[in-house]
């Protein structure tokens, strides 16, 4: 068996999320596993660092792959890209040891939520930015974002109906940049995220920017541990998984593995 770490970029618009679906819907994991089986003539097991939802994009999603093959990493990466659909690509690939786990070894993730705050929607960017035509006030959005930095119980920002019990997470950075009339970007960085957490935070910050609720409510929203207290879930199109960080990575010989197109290992 061979073990690899893949860094993936994809436009999530045409995918029903990351995770393979029993109903045969088009997913990132499914497309990757199909290409692996075609290249290696053997089924592969793929594990993602996180399960992005339908319509969510990634510039640096990470997956661990276990498959029977003698192909070196660079050859495998080129062969996969020749077979993957146009909206999915392997941007880096390296050999790793069998103990690598894309999800459990991840130490940090960075998500970016993009808002187009111009009065007229942008057809060219509508797949990648959420359009909010009303001018947003950035100061309350930034003040609200600052409340979320640190270790908190984020149950109020978790998707309704989720069965996750432990909802305490740590965010090292929550920033809002840009300005009304153009693009506004919300970036959240932390060690772990709940389902829809970033989109629910973005929806709440947009409410602050619109003046629909005061910043003073943010501590109470956190304390309530009630999804109904936070803002609406912002659309998936604006969300991008920027990167996943790992403390270190070694191959089966204990050395950094080769990567596709000369890109160095992440993390």
C-alpha positions as a Markdown table, in Angstrom:
| # | Residue | x | y | z |
|---|---|---|---|---|
| 1 | Unk | 0.0 | 0.0 | 0.0 |
| 2 | Unk | 1.1 | 3.6 | -0.7 |
| 3 | Unk | 0.0 | 6.6 | 1.3 |
| 4 | Unk | -0.2 | 10.2 | 0.0 |
| 5 | Unk | -1.3 | 13.6 | 1.1 |
| 6 | Unk | -3.1 | 15.7 | -1.5 |
| 7 | Unk | -3.8 | 19.4 | -1.6 |
| 8 | Unk | -6.9 | 20.1 | -3.6 |
| 9 | Unk | -8.5 | 23.2 | -5.2 |
| 10 | Unk | -12.0 | 23.1 | -6.4 |
| 11 | Unk | -15.0 | 25.2 | -7.4 |
| 12 | Unk | -17.7 | 23.8 | -5.2 |
| 13 | Unk | -20.6 | 25.1 | -7.3 |
| 14 | Unk | -21.2 | 21.8 | -9.2 |
| 15 | Unk | -20.6 | 19.5 | -6.3 |
| 16 | Unk | -23.0 | 18.2 | -3.7 |
| 17 | Unk | -20.3 | 18.7 | -1.1 |
| 18 | Unk | -17.1 | 16.8 | -0.2 |
| 19 | Unk | -18.5 | 13.5 | 1.1 |
| 20 | Unk | -19.4 | 10.7 | -1.2 |
| 21 | Unk | -23.2 | 10.2 | -1.3 |
| 22 | Unk | -25.2 | 7.0 | -1.3 |
| 23 | Unk | -27.5 | 8.4 | -3.9 |
| 24 | Unk | -24.8 | 8.9 | -6.4 |
| 25 | Unk | -24.7 | 12.7 | -6.3 |
| 26 | Unk | -21.6 | 14.4 | -7.7 |
| 27 | Unk | -19.1 | 15.0 | -4.8 |
| 28 | Unk | -15.4 | 15.9 | -4.5 |
| 29 | Unk | -14.5 | 12.7 | -2.7 |
| 30 | Unk | -16.4 | 10.7 | -5.3 |
| 31 | Unk | -14.7 | 12.4 | -8.3 |
| 32 | Unk | -11.3 | 11.9 | -6.7 |
| 33 | Unk | -11.8 | 8.3 | -5.8 |
| 34 | Unk | -13.0 | 7.6 | -9.4 |
| 35 | Unk | -9.9 | 9.2 | -10.9 |
| 36 | Unk | -7.7 | 7.2 | -8.4 |
| 37 | Unk | -9.2 | 3.9 | -9.4 |
| 38 | Unk | -8.9 | 4.7 | -13.1 |
| 39 | Unk | -5.2 | 5.6 | -12.7 |
| 40 | Unk | -4.1 | 2.9 | -10.3 |
| 41 | Unk | -6.6 | 0.2 | -11.4 |
| 42 | Unk | -7.4 | -0.3 | -7.7 |
| 43 | Unk | -9.9 | 1.3 | -5.3 |
| 44 | Unk | -8.4 | 3.9 | -2.9 |
| 45 | Unk | -9.5 | 5.2 | 0.4 |
| 46 | Unk | -9.7 | 8.9 | 0.7 |
| 47 | Unk | -10.1 | 10.9 | 3.9 |
| 48 | Unk | -10.6 | 14.7 | 3.9 |
| 49 | Unk | -9.4 | 17.3 | 6.4 |
| 50 | Unk | -13.0 | 18.5 | 6.5 |
| 51 | Unk | -16.4 | 18.0 | 4.8 |
| 52 | Unk | -17.2 | 21.1 | 2.9 |
| 53 | Unk | -20.9 | 21.5 | 2.1 |
| 54 | Unk | -22.5 | 21.8 | -1.3 |
| 55 | Unk | -21.4 | 24.9 | -3.1 |
| 56 | Unk | -18.5 | 25.6 | -0.8 |
| 57 | Unk | -15.1 | 26.2 | -2.5 |
| 58 | Unk | -11.5 | 25.2 | -1.5 |
| 59 | Unk | -8.1 | 26.5 | -2.4 |
| 60 | Unk | -6.3 | 24.2 | 0.0 |
| 61 | Unk | -8.4 | 21.3 | 1.0 |
| 62 | Unk | -6.2 | 18.4 | 2.2 |
| 63 | Unk | -6.9 | 14.7 | 1.7 |
| 64 | Unk | -5.1 | 11.5 | 2.8 |
| 65 | Unk | -5.1 | 8.7 | 0.3 |
| 66 | Unk | -4.4 | 5.0 | 0.9 |
| 67 | Unk | -4.1 | 3.0 | -2.3 |
| 68 | Unk | -2.2 | 0.1 | -3.9 |
| 69 | Unk | 0.2 | 1.6 | -6.5 |
| 70 | Unk | 3.9 | 1.8 | -7.4 |
| 71 | Unk | 3.6 | 5.2 | -9.0 |
| 72 | Unk | 5.7 | 8.0 | -7.6 |
| 73 | Unk | 3.9 | 11.0 | -6.2 |
| 74 | Unk | 4.6 | 13.4 | -9.1 |
| 75 | Unk | 3.5 | 10.9 | -11.7 |
| 76 | Unk | 0.4 | 10.1 | -9.8 |
| 77 | Unk | -0.5 | 13.8 | -9.4 |
| 78 | Unk | -0.1 | 14.4 | -13.2 |
| 79 | Unk | -2.2 | 11.4 | -14.0 |
| 80 | Unk | -5.0 | 12.4 | -11.7 |
| 81 | Unk | -5.2 | 15.9 | -13.1 |
| 82 | Unk | -5.5 | 14.5 | -16.6 |
| 83 | Unk | -8.6 | 12.7 | -15.5 |
| 84 | Unk | -10.2 | 15.0 | -12.9 |
| 85 | Unk | -13.0 | 17.3 | -14.0 |
| 86 | Unk | -12.3 | 20.9 | -14.8 |
| 87 | Unk | -13.6 | 22.2 | -11.5 |
| 88 | Unk | -11.2 | 20.0 | -9.4 |
| 89 | Unk | -7.4 | 19.8 | -9.3 |
| 90 | Unk | -4.6 | 18.4 | -7.3 |
| 91 | Unk | -2.2 | 21.3 | -6.6 |
| 92 | Unk | 0.3 | 19.4 | -4.5 |
| 93 | Unk | 0.9 | 15.7 | -3.7 |
| 94 | Unk | 3.5 | 14.0 | -1.5 |
| 95 | Unk | 4.2 | 10.6 | -0.1 |
| 96 | Unk | 3.5 | 10.2 | 3.6 |
| 97 | Unk | 3.6 | 7.5 | 6.2 |
| 98 | Unk | 0.6 | 5.2 | 7.1 |
| 99 | Unk | 0.1 | 7.1 | 10.3 |
| 100 | Unk | -0.9 | 10.4 | 8.6 |
| 101 | Unk | -4.6 | 11.3 | 9.0 |
| 102 | Unk | -5.8 | 14.3 | 7.1 |
| 103 | Unk | -8.5 | 15.1 | 9.6 |
| 104 | Unk | -7.1 | 14.2 | 13.0 |
| 105 | Unk | -3.6 | 15.5 | 12.3 |
| 106 | Unk | -4.8 | 19.0 | 11.2 |
| 107 | Unk | -3.8 | 21.7 | 13.6 |
| 108 | Unk | -5.3 | 24.8 | 12.1 |
| 109 | Unk | -7.8 | 25.9 | 9.3 |
| 110 | Unk | -8.4 | 29.2 | 7.6 |
| 111 | Unk | -11.7 | 30.0 | 6.1 |
| 112 | Unk | -12.6 | 33.1 | 4.0 |
| 113 | Unk | -16.1 | 34.4 | 3.4 |
| 114 | Unk | -16.4 | 36.9 | 0.5 |
| 115 | Unk | -19.2 | 39.5 | 0.2 |
| 116 | Unk | -19.7 | 41.7 | -2.8 |
| 117 | Unk | -21.1 | 44.9 | -1.3 |
| 118 | Unk | -21.7 | 46.8 | -4.5 |
| 119 | Unk | -25.2 | 48.1 | -5.4 |
| 120 | Unk | -25.2 | 45.9 | -8.6 |
| 121 | Unk | -24.5 | 42.2 | -8.5 |
| 122 | Unk | -21.4 | 40.9 | -10.3 |
| 123 | Unk | -22.4 | 38.1 | -12.7 |
| 124 | Unk | -18.8 | 37.1 | -13.2 |
| 125 | Unk | -18.2 | 36.6 | -9.5 |
| 126 | Unk | -21.6 | 35.4 | -8.4 |
| 127 | Unk | -20.4 | 31.8 | -8.0 |
| 128 | Unk | -17.8 | 33.0 | -5.5 |
| 129 | Unk | -19.2 | 35.9 | -3.6 |
| 130 | Unk | -22.4 | 36.6 | -1.7 |
| 131 | Unk | -24.1 | 39.8 | -3.0 |
| 132 | Unk | -25.3 | 42.2 | -0.3 |
| 133 | Unk | -26.4 | 45.4 | -2.1 |
| 134 | Unk | -27.1 | 47.5 | 1.1 |
| 135 | Unk | -23.9 | 49.3 | 2.2 |
| 136 | Unk | -22.5 | 47.5 | 5.3 |
| 137 | Unk | -20.9 | 49.4 | 8.2 |
| 138 | Unk | -17.6 | 47.7 | 8.9 |
| 139 | Unk | -17.0 | 49.0 | 12.4 |
| 140 | Unk | -19.8 | 47.0 | 14.1 |
| 141 | Unk | -18.8 | 44.0 | 12.0 |
| 142 | Unk | -15.3 | 44.2 | 13.3 |
| 143 | Unk | -16.4 | 44.7 | 16.9 |
| 144 | Unk | -18.6 | 41.7 | 16.6 |
| 145 | Unk | -15.8 | 39.6 | 15.1 |
| 146 | Unk | -13.5 | 40.5 | 18.0 |
| 147 | Unk | -15.9 | 39.0 | 20.5 |
| 148 | Unk | -15.6 | 35.6 | 18.8 |
| 149 | Unk | -11.8 | 35.4 | 19.2 |
| 150 | Unk | -10.7 | 32.9 | 21.8 |
| 151 | Unk | -12.1 | 29.7 | 23.2 |
| 152 | Unk | -15.9 | 29.7 | 23.4 |
| 153 | Unk | -18.9 | 27.4 | 23.1 |
| 154 | Unk | -20.1 | 28.1 | 19.6 |
| 155 | Unk | -23.3 | 26.0 | 19.8 |
| 156 | Unk | -25.3 | 29.1 | 18.7 |
| 157 | Unk | -23.4 | 29.1 | 15.4 |
| 158 | Unk | -23.7 | 25.4 | 14.8 |
| 159 | Unk | -26.1 | 24.0 | 12.1 |
| 160 | Unk | -29.5 | 23.2 | 13.4 |
| 161 | Unk | -30.0 | 19.5 | 14.0 |
| 162 | Unk | -26.3 | 18.7 | 14.3 |
| 163 | Unk | -25.5 | 15.7 | 16.5 |
| 164 | Unk | -22.1 | 17.1 | 17.6 |
| 165 | Unk | -22.0 | 17.2 | 21.4 |
| 166 | Unk | -18.7 | 19.1 | 22.1 |
| 167 | Unk | -19.3 | 22.5 | 20.7 |
| 168 | Unk | -16.3 | 24.4 | 22.3 |
| 169 | Unk | -13.9 | 25.7 | 19.7 |
| 170 | Unk | -10.9 | 28.1 | 19.7 |
| 171 | Unk | -10.6 | 30.8 | 17.1 |
| 172 | Unk | -7.2 | 32.5 | 16.9 |
| 173 | Unk | -8.3 | 35.2 | 14.4 |
| 174 | Unk | -11.6 | 36.7 | 13.2 |
| 175 | Unk | -11.1 | 39.7 | 10.9 |
| 176 | Unk | -13.3 | 41.8 | 8.6 |
| 177 | Unk | -11.5 | 43.7 | 5.8 |
| 178 | Unk | -12.6 | 45.7 | 2.7 |
| 179 | Unk | -15.3 | 48.3 | 2.5 |
| 180 | Unk | -18.8 | 49.1 | 1.3 |
| 181 | Unk | -19.1 | 49.6 | -2.5 |
| 182 | Unk | -16.7 | 46.7 | -3.1 |
| 183 | Unk | -15.6 | 43.4 | -1.6 |
| 184 | Unk | -15.8 | 42.7 | 2.1 |
| 185 | Unk | -13.9 | 39.6 | 3.4 |
| 186 | Unk | -14.5 | 37.8 | 6.7 |
| 187 | Unk | -11.6 | 35.5 | 7.7 |
| 188 | Unk | -11.9 | 33.0 | 10.5 |
| 189 | Unk | -8.9 | 31.0 | 11.6 |
| 190 | Unk | -8.9 | 28.3 | 14.3 |
| 191 | Unk | -8.2 | 24.7 | 15.3 |
| 192 | Unk | -11.6 | 23.4 | 14.5 |
| 193 | Unk | -15.1 | 24.4 | 13.2 |
| 194 | Unk | -18.6 | 23.2 | 13.6 |
| 195 | Unk | -20.9 | 22.6 | 10.6 |
| 196 | Unk | -22.1 | 25.8 | 9.1 |
| 197 | Unk | -20.2 | 27.7 | 11.8 |
| 198 | Unk | -18.4 | 30.1 | 9.4 |
| 199 | Unk | -21.5 | 30.8 | 7.3 |
| 200 | Unk | -23.6 | 31.4 | 10.5 |
| 201 | Unk | -21.0 | 33.8 | 11.8 |
| 202 | Unk | -20.9 | 35.6 | 8.5 |
| 203 | Unk | -24.7 | 35.9 | 8.5 |
| 204 | Unk | -24.6 | 37.4 | 12.0 |
| 205 | Unk | -21.9 | 39.8 | 11.1 |
| 206 | Unk | -23.9 | 40.9 | 8.1 |
| 207 | Unk | -26.8 | 41.7 | 10.4 |
| 208 | Unk | -24.5 | 43.9 | 12.5 |
| 209 | Unk | -23.3 | 45.7 | 9.4 |
| 210 | Unk | -26.9 | 46.3 | 8.3 |
| 211 | Unk | -27.8 | 47.7 | 11.7 |
| 212 | Unk | -30.3 | 45.0 | 12.3 |
| 213 | Unk | -28.9 | 44.1 | 15.7 |
| 214 | Unk | -26.4 | 45.8 | 18.0 |
| 215 | Unk | -22.9 | 44.5 | 18.7 |
| 216 | Unk | -23.8 | 44.4 | 22.4 |
| 217 | Unk | -25.8 | 41.2 | 21.6 |
| 218 | Unk | -22.8 | 39.1 | 20.6 |
| 219 | Unk | -21.8 | 37.9 | 24.1 |
| 220 | Unk | -25.4 | 36.9 | 24.8 |
| 221 | Unk | -25.6 | 35.0 | 21.5 |
| 222 | Unk | -22.6 | 33.0 | 22.5 |
| 223 | Unk | -23.9 | 32.4 | 26.0 |
| 224 | Unk | -27.3 | 31.3 | 24.8 |
| 225 | Unk | -26.0 | 28.1 | 23.0 |
| 226 | Unk | -29.1 | 28.4 | 20.9 |
| 227 | Unk | -28.9 | 28.5 | 17.1 |
| 228 | Unk | -32.1 | 30.6 | 16.9 |
| 229 | Unk | -30.3 | 33.5 | 18.6 |
| 230 | Unk | -27.6 | 34.0 | 15.9 |
| 231 | Unk | -28.1 | 35.3 | 12.4 |
| 232 | Unk | -29.1 | 33.5 | 9.3 |
| 233 | Unk | -26.8 | 31.1 | 7.4 |
| 234 | Unk | -25.0 | 33.0 | 4.7 |
| 235 | Unk | -25.1 | 31.3 | 1.2 |
| 236 | Unk | -22.5 | 28.7 | 0.5 |
| 237 | Unk | -21.1 | 30.5 | -2.6 |
| 238 | Unk | -19.1 | 33.0 | -0.5 |
| 239 | Unk | -17.2 | 30.4 | 1.5 |
| 240 | Unk | -13.7 | 29.3 | 0.7 |
| 241 | Unk | -11.5 | 26.8 | 2.6 |
| 242 | Unk | -8.2 | 28.6 | 2.2 |
| 243 | Unk | -5.8 | 26.2 | 3.8 |
| 244 | Unk | -5.3 | 23.4 | 6.4 |
| 245 | Unk | -2.1 | 23.5 | 8.5 |
| 246 | Unk | -0.2 | 20.6 | 10.0 |
| 247 | Unk | 2.7 | 20.7 | 12.5 |
| 248 | Unk | 5.0 | 18.5 | 10.3 |
| 249 | Unk | 4.8 | 15.8 | 7.7 |
| 250 | Unk | 7.0 | 12.8 | 7.0 |
| 251 | Unk | 7.0 | 10.0 | 4.5 |
| 252 | Unk | 7.6 | 6.3 | 5.3 |
| 253 | Unk | 11.3 | 7.0 | 5.5 |
| 254 | Unk | 10.9 | 9.9 | 7.9 |
| 255 | Unk | 11.7 | 12.6 | 5.3 |
| 256 | Unk | 9.6 | 15.2 | 3.5 |
| 257 | Unk | 8.0 | 13.6 | 0.5 |
| 258 | Unk | 8.1 | 14.8 | -3.2 |
| 259 | Unk | 5.4 | 17.1 | -4.3 |
| 260 | Unk | 3.7 | 17.9 | -7.6 |
| 261 | Unk | 5.1 | 20.8 | -9.7 |
| 262 | Unk | 7.9 | 21.5 | -7.1 |
| 263 | Unk | 5.5 | 22.9 | -4.5 |
| 264 | Unk | 6.7 | 22.4 | -1.0 |
| 265 | Unk | 4.8 | 20.7 | 1.8 |
| 266 | Unk | 2.2 | 22.8 | 3.6 |
| 267 | Unk | 2.3 | 23.5 | 7.3 |
